Amino acid sequence: MEFNVFTVIAFVAYALLILAIGIMSFRKSKNMSDFFIGGRQLGSWTTAISAQASDMSGWLLMGLPGAVLVGGLTESWIAIGLFIGTYLNWRIVASRLRKMSYAAGDAITIPEYFQKRFFNNSPVIRLICAAIIFFFFLIYTASAFSGGAKLFEFIFGTDYTLSLTIGALIIISYTFLGGFVAVCWTDLIQGLLMFAALVVMPIIIVVQTPNLGEAFNNAMQNGVIKEYYTSFIYNSDGTLALTTIVSGLAWGLGYFGMPHILVRFMAIKSSDLIKKSRIIATIWVFVTLAAAVLVGIFGMSFLNAPGNEALNAKFQAMGDSEKIFMFLSSSLLPALLAGVVLSAILAAIMSTADSQLLVTSSAVTNDMFKLFKKNASEKTLMWISRGTVILIAVIAYVLALDKNSSVMGLVSYAWAGLGAAFGPAMILSLFWKKMTMPGAVAGIVAGGASVIIWENVPVFAQTGIYSLLPAFVLAMLAVIVVSLATKVDKDKVDELFKAAKAADLK
């Protein structure tokens, strides 16, 4: 994309707005509860939009449209799986976690919740949880930084490393200053911007492609296998795409174990607001996922439309299908509007990276440092938290220096690891009274380890089955088997469940 002053204006204005929110939120973060869960004062709109915006990241505007562009409609099973997972997470987990985390000693992080849920003073489970969060969120944050670098590189034509540095500094600044409040309010703004951009783009592509049907037929004839691209359930050779379908749907399982999403449930002002938040979140996810898939489909048609040969050649020369949304925005929109729409990608990247930085910071500070420095003051803990944000960002920055890294690939790995490690343990902890702490530890370790093994051992990786699915099943079995083999304090558990059910959280 050629450098344009109007695009720069749009980006600078957006970046200044985000930084201003961080500065204004600085004084509101007075203690650990404020910095990590906003004092449990989030409203329904902020909770819903910030949860989903922090979930989707640059993957929504880069990875998914690019996957559909290259792989066809079978890739949309990922979107279907995520939609189902979103709804079930809000329906099954949200309200119970809000109540249970409050009843279990007002826990403010997922590791702390697990420890207090099982009435155990041992720091083992918190340390294990914190280590898993640290490892997989480093990869997740690196994916966001990589997406930001690709965006700046595309718009400004700057070197990849310089682009990476600029994006990382913006994200670090407002997360460092404002903590959870700043992150949630910026995520609300960013989520609405992402929604608008994704709704507008398919419409713009259709308008700019006079004969969409003819263009689609050209796409079929220009090297795109019709049966593969137009089919929903079949591979290019006519066989049922069972592995792709099952693996795509399995993405939905990840929601039950995502700390940066689960912490929103813990932070909402009242469990009574969950229903409204669920409706808002479900609509947002359905519309944005559908629009992202349409960008991939219509984008292929547009590039192969008569008269667009030069544009197609230009896009192909870029050699990165994940830049399709950027390319279409810059090619079809006036410069200033293109800058606003492209800011949606920056918004998507920021909304995930900031949440990941904050959750990882909370794991290190509240679930590692605080365990060994129990008498540390709130002021000390706050500055340790902010320092941890910088440390994590620096490590993620180093991981993202490989410009050939795939946003989709990095997100896929981290999503599987977190979902398998925490998902089964979280669901069972909220519903099953016989679950024990050894069972939780076994499930968390089994889930995280299974993903690492599956992704790195060729005999498993080559099956094409998404690692989250087998790892989730193994983790669930580990929790159940070990819990049944160990003892539970029935009286304490009954009291906790009763307190959570009766808690007045208004």
Order of alpha helices (4+ residues) and beta strands (2+ residues): alpha-alpha-alpha-alpha-alpha-alpha-alpha-alpha-alpha-alpha-alpha-alpha-alpha-alpha-alpha-alpha-alpha-alpha-alpha-alpha-alpha-alpha-alpha
